[in-house]
Amino acid sequence: MYGVEARDKMYSSETQPECGDFLFVTERKLCTELEEFFTQENLKVARVESGKEALAAIEAEPWTIMVADAQLPDIDGVELTRSALAKRPDMYVVLGDSEPPVIDLCDKAGLAGVMGIVNTPYNPDELFTLLWFVMELRQQF
């Protein structure tokens, strides 16, 4: 299931997961559409622009999923993942990268605990599909 089908299923009243706090870590305002959609579905969404702000947000609240750029002004996404998961090991992380992921990034990201890598700018259908998978996985454990 991909794209619009996944998004529709993700938010049907029969299948909506019992979780859903999303922290976006991006210096771009490209997740505005996603923020609006999640907010309409009564899910908590926040966006910060740096790794430092992300770690402070993670310290303050238990986010379910963090979607972060692979390259931030002050830290790379893999290092942010390591630090974030040290604070909140039950959180899921998705990285966004403007380049097709190279094997080195995929290896490092996987070892750090990243659940998936998506292209930026964030494509709602692509991201919804991955977030749906992550939220379903969370319900199984």
Backbone as CSV, one residue per row, in Angstrom:
resi,resn,N_x,N_y,N_z,CA_x,CA_y,CA_z,C_x,C_y,C_z
1,MET,0.853,-1.165,0.000,0.000,0.000,0.000,0.903,1.232,0.000
2,TYR,0.633,2.139,-0.900,1.472,3.314,-1.035,0.633,4.573,-1.177
3,GLY,1.273,5.717,-0.991,0.717,7.015,-1.311,-0.597,7.322,-0.653
4,VAL,-1.541,7.767,-1.443,-2.834,8.234,-0.948,-3.568,7.113,-0.213
5,GLU,-3.475,5.871,-0.711,-4.139,4.754,-0.036,-3.628,4.605,1.385
6,ALA,-2.322,4.681,1.560,-1.739,4.559,2.899,-2.182,5.715,3.770
7,ARG,-2.201,6.914,3.223,-2.614,8.080,4.000,-4.069,7.940,4.425
8,ASP,-4.939,7.507,3.522,-6.346,7.332,3.862,-6.518,6.264,4.940
9,LYS,-5.797,5.155,4.796,-5.896,4.090,5.794,-5.319,4.547,7.127
10,MET,-4.248,5.324,7.071,-3.591,5.781,8.292,-4.559,6.553,9.170
11,TYR,-5.482,7.260,8.560,-6.379,8.104,9.329,-7.832,7.673,9.278
12,SER,-8.092,6.433,8.866,-9.461,5.953,8.964,-9.742,5.676,10.435
13,SER,-10.962,5.837,10.863,-11.295,5.656,12.279,-11.070,4.216,12.733
14,GLU,-11.061,3.271,11.811,-10.893,1.873,12.168,-9.439,1.498,12.410
15,THR,-8.503,2.212,11.808,-7.115,1.768,11.866,-6.155,2.789,12.457
16,GLN,-6.645,3.923,12.947,-5.731,4.943,13.449,-4.953,4.397,14.631
17,PRO,-3.632,4.408,14.566,-2.815,3.911,15.662,-3.025,4.742,16.927
18,GLU,-2.779,4.115,18.070,-2.931,4.797,19.341,-1.620,5.463,19.737
19,CYS,-1.100,6.279,18.900,0.108,7.028,19.189,0.119,8.202,18.234
20,GLY,1.116,9.012,18.298,1.170,10.025,17.276,1.631,11.380,17.687
21,ASP,2.795,11.471,18.201,3.419,12.756,18.435,4.616,12.842,17.506
22,PHE,4.596,13.868,16.641,5.609,13.980,15.602,6.454,15.221,15.804
23,LEU,7.742,15.043,15.879,8.685,16.148,15.967,9.430,16.223,14.638
24,PHE,9.258,17.336,13.926,9.976,17.562,12.677,11.184,18.438,12.971
25,VAL,12.340,18.022,12.503,13.565,18.780,12.688,14.069,19.149,11.304
26,THR,13.704,20.337,10.888,14.051,20.776,9.541,14.187,22.283,9.520
27,GLU,15.160,22.763,8.783,15.318,24.211,8.665,14.395,24.779,7.589
28,ARG,13.750,23.900,6.839,12.833,24.324,5.789,11.407,24.249,6.285
29,LYS,10.579,25.102,5.783,9.163,25.052,6.151,8.406,24.173,5.161
30,LEU,9.035,23.060,4.819,8.458,22.156,3.823,7.486,21.162,4.434
31,CYS,7.397,21.153,5.735,6.485,20.193,6.353,5.199,20.868,6.801
32,THR,4.914,22.073,6.321,3.711,22.798,6.708,2.456,21.996,6.401
33,GLU,2.379,21.413,5.213,1.218,20.617,4.832,1.047,19.426,5.774
34,LEU,2.159,18.783,6.112,2.110,17.640,7.014,1.667,18.075,8.407
35,GLU,2.233,19.174,8.894,1.854,19.689,10.207,0.349,19.961,10.259
36,GLU,-0.166,20.610,9.237,-1.591,20.938,9.194,-2.451,19.678,9.181
37,PHE,-2.049,18.699,8.375,-2.830,17.473,8.277,-2.851,16.735,9.617
38,PHE,-1.680,16.567,10.243,-1.616,15.858,11.517,-2.401,16.594,12.599
39,THR,-2.318,17.911,12.607,-3.036,18.714,13.591,-4.543,18.539,13.422
40,GLN,-5.003,18.502,12.178,-6.428,18.284,11.920,-6.888,16.922,12.442
41,GLU,-5.970,15.981,12.488,-6.286,14.633,12.967,-6.054,14.504,14.474
42,ASN,-5.892,15.649,15.157,-5.683,15.699,16.607,-4.403,15.017,17.057
43,LEU,-3.399,15.038,16.193,-2.093,14.537,16.564,-1.197,15.729,16.888
44,LYS,-0.331,15.546,17.830,0.550,16.624,18.258,1.755,16.689,17.320
45,VAL,2.021,17.891,16.824,3.119,18.098,15.890,3.901,19.335,16.315
46,ALA,5.212,19.231,16.240,6.064,20.393,16.488,7.188,20.385,15.464
47,ARG,7.751,21.565,15.220,8.882,21.661,14.302,9.922,22.560,14.917
48,VAL,11.151,22.092,14.881,12.299,22.883,15.313,13.290,22.907,14.165
49,GLU,14.300,23.776,14.256,15.196,23.959,13.116,16.629,23.504,13.339
50,SER,16.954,23.017,14.516,18.339,22.603,14.754,18.373,21.365,15.642
51,GLY,19.518,20.724,15.646,19.707,19.567,16.509,19.619,19.947,17.980
52,LYS,20.157,21.088,18.328,20.114,21.554,19.716,18.666,21.733,20.172
53,GLU,17.849,22.359,19.325,16.431,22.542,19.656,15.710,21.189,19.735
54,ALA,16.073,20.277,18.855,15.456,18.949,18.862,15.758,18.220,20.162
55,LEU,16.998,18.252,20.590,17.362,17.555,21.824,16.667,18.169,23.034
56,ALA,16.498,19.490,23.026,15.763,20.146,24.115,14.293,19.714,24.093
57,ALA,13.691,19.624,22.905,12.296,19.196,22.781,12.135,17.746,23.235
58,ILE,13.101,16.907,22.901,13.066,15.494,23.283,13.217,15.351,24.794
59,GLU,14.041,16.178,25.382,14.209,16.184,26.836,12.906,16.573,27.517
60,ALA,12.190,17.538,26.927,10.983,18.085,27.549,9.762,17.182,27.400
61,GLU,9.665,16.450,26.281,8.467,15.648,26.017,8.833,14.334,25.335
62,PRO,8.036,13.307,25.565,8.291,12.005,24.933,7.674,11.904,23.536
63,TRP,8.388,12.316,22.518,7.898,12.258,21.138,7.872,10.820,20.664
64,THR,6.887,10.499,19.833,6.759,9.158,19.285,7.678,8.975,18.083
65,ILE,7.640,9.942,17.161,8.433,9.857,15.930,9.116,11.193,15.674
66,MET,10.396,11.119,15.346,11.145,12.314,14.938,11.494,12.167,13.467
67,VAL,11.142,13.170,12.680,11.506,13.230,11.265,12.507,14.366,11.154
68,ALA,13.750,14.041,10.813,14.822,15.042,10.820,15.581,15.057,9.506
69,ASP,16.034,16.246,9.125,16.917,16.352,7.972,18.221,15.622,8.272
70,ALA,18.798,15.000,7.260,20.074,14.308,7.433,21.201,15.299,7.707
71,GLN,21.067,16.515,7.210,22.057,17.556,7.453,21.365,18.773,8.052
72,LEU,21.713,19.097,9.269,21.191,20.274,9.951,22.325,21.269,10.130
73,PRO,22.013,22.515,10.461,23.074,23.515,10.596,24.111,23.169,11.668
74,ASP,23.688,22.471,12.725,24.606,22.256,13.840,25.006,20.805,14.086
75,ILE,24.379,19.850,13.379,24.674,18.440,13.610,24.129,17.640,12.429
76,ASP,24.692,16.466,12.180,24.107,15.645,11.123,23.041,14.734,11.732
77,GLY,22.138,14.265,10.890,20.999,13.491,11.344,21.362,12.198,12.047
78,VAL,22.451,11.558,11.654,22.867,10.311,12.295,23.298,10.587,13.732
79,GLU,24.087,11.625,13.917,24.529,11.979,15.270,23.340,12.422,16.124
80,LEU,22.422,13.175,15.535,21.209,13.571,16.252,20.416,12.335,16.663
81,THR,20.317,11.362,15.774,19.608,10.117,16.093,20.233,9.429,17.292
82,ARG,21.556,9.308,17.290,22.239,8.661,18.426,21.918,9.376,19.738
83,SER,22.034,10.693,19.724,21.782,11.470,20.936,20.312,11.388,21.357
84,ALA,19.418,11.464,20.385,17.983,11.422,20.685,17.584,10.066,21.264
85,LEU,18.074,8.994,20.663,17.709,7.658,21.136,18.362,7.323,22.472
86,ALA,19.466,7.979,22.796,20.062,7.805,24.122,19.125,8.386,25.189
87,LYS,18.414,9.447,24.827,17.459,10.078,25.752,16.101,9.385,25.733
88,ARG,15.657,8.977,24.549,14.330,8.372,24.364,14.452,7.121,23.486
89,PRO,14.894,6.007,24.054,15.117,4.810,23.235,13.866,4.240,22.567
90,ASP,12.680,4.626,23.037,11.443,4.103,22.446,10.920,4.970,21.300
91,MET,11.628,6.047,20.971,11.219,6.931,19.878,11.684,6.336,18.541
92,TYR,10.924,6.602,17.481,11.309,6.176,16.140,11.826,7.377,15.370
93,VAL,12.824,7.137,14.505,13.456,8.224,13.760,13.427,7.926,12.271
94,VAL,13.059,8.960,11.512,13.096,8.927,10.054,13.955,10.107,9.622
95,LEU,14.879,9.879,8.697,15.719,10.959,8.179,15.275,11.350,6.776
96,GLY,15.413,12.620,6.471,15.143,13.134,5.137,16.431,13.651,4.524
97,ASP,16.678,13.316,3.274,17.902,13.749,2.595,17.556,14.217,1.185
98,SER,18.193,15.298,0.765,17.915,15.849,-0.566,18.596,15.058,-1.675
99,GLU,19.568,14.264,-1.325,20.267,13.417,-2.292,19.772,11.983,-2.139
100,PRO,19.837,11.201,-3.207,19.527,9.784,-3.018,20.479,9.202,-1.968
101,PRO,19.960,8.431,-1.016,20.817,7.935,0.058,21.958,7.074,-0.485
102,VAL,23.146,7.353,-0.010,24.312,6.542,-0.376,24.458,5.430,0.661
103,ILE,25.154,4.393,0.289,25.287,3.231,1.161,25.887,3.617,2.507
104,ASP,26.863,4.530,2.512,27.497,4.937,3.766,26.464,5.546,4.714
105,LEU,25.619,6.453,4.213,24.584,7.055,5.043,23.598,5.996,5.520
106,CYS,23.187,5.117,4.636,22.239,4.065,5.014,22.810,3.175,6.113
107,ASP,24.071,2.788,5.976,24.714,1.947,6.982,24.794,2.656,8.324
108,LYS,25.303,3.896,8.305,25.440,4.656,9.556,24.076,4.922,10.185
109,ALA,23.105,5.277,9.367,21.766,5.566,9.872,21.145,4.311,10.495
110,GLY,21.259,3.199,9.808,20.708,1.952,10.334,21.341,1.555,11.657
111,LEU,22.658,1.686,11.751,23.346,1.356,13.000,22.963,2.304,14.130
112,ALA,22.633,3.541,13.780,22.247,4.523,14.797,20.805,4.319,15.261
113,GLY,19.997,3.582,14.493,18.621,3.319,14.885,17.567,3.982,14.029
114,VAL,17.954,4.532,12.873,16.995,5.170,11.969,16.101,4.108,11.346
115,MET,14.790,4.374,11.333,13.823,3.422,10.774,13.683,3.535,9.261
116,GLY,14.010,4.711,8.696,13.876,4.887,7.259,14.440,6.217,6.813
117,ILE,14.692,6.314,5.519,15.206,7.546,4.918,14.276,7.913,3.765
118,VAL,13.841,9.171,3.736,12.972,9.664,2.672,13.639,10.846,1.986
119,ASN,13.157,11.155,0.801,13.694,12.295,0.061,13.110,13.602,0.583
120,THR,13.921,14.654,0.528,13.424,16.006,0.770,13.531,16.757,-0.540
121,PRO,12.663,17.693,-0.822,11.611,18.149,0.086,10.641,17.020,0.396
122,TYR,10.067,17.070,1.590,9.200,16.001,2.046,7.969,15.873,1.166
123,ASN,7.787,14.686,0.609,6.628,14.365,-0.205,5.601,13.728,0.735
124,PRO,4.442,14.363,0.910,3.474,13.834,1.875,3.122,12.364,1.664
125,ASP,2.901,11.948,0.423,2.518,10.556,0.181,3.639,9.592,0.565
126,GLU,4.864,9.924,0.220,5.999,9.066,0.567,6.187,9.018,2.079
127,LEU,6.111,10.166,2.718,6.317,10.221,4.159,5.175,9.545,4.907
128,PHE,3.934,9.756,4.478,2.798,9.109,5.126,2.944,7.594,5.076
129,THR,3.370,7.064,3.947,3.537,5.620,3.815,4.527,5.103,4.847
130,LEU,5.669,5.765,4.969,6.684,5.327,5.923,6.202,5.515,7.359
131,LEU,5.561,6.645,7.656,5.068,6.884,9.011,3.988,5.872,9.385
132,TRP,3.151,5.501,8.428,2.147,4.483,8.683,2.820,3.172,9.064
133,PHE,3.821,2.778,8.319,4.555,1.554,8.611,5.148,1.619,10.019
134,VAL,5.778,2.733,10.362,6.413,2.888,11.673,5.364,2.833,12.789
135,MET,4.230,3.479,12.587,3.194,3.484,13.615,2.562,2.103,13.777
136,GLU,2.402,1.372,12.692,1.902,0.001,12.797,2.910,-0.873,13.535
137,LEU,4.179,-0.683,13.233,5.240,-1.438,13.902,5.219,-1.150,15.393
138,ARG,5.030,0.106,15.760,4.986,0.478,17.164,3.863,-0.260,17.902
139,GLN,2.716,-0.437,17.259,1.601,-1.118,17.899,1.898,-2.598,18.159
140,GLN,2.801,-3.175,17.395,3.121,-4.591,17.552,4.022,-4.860,18.736
141,PHE,4.691,-3.820,19.256,5.652,-4.032,20.351,5.240,-3.342,21.613
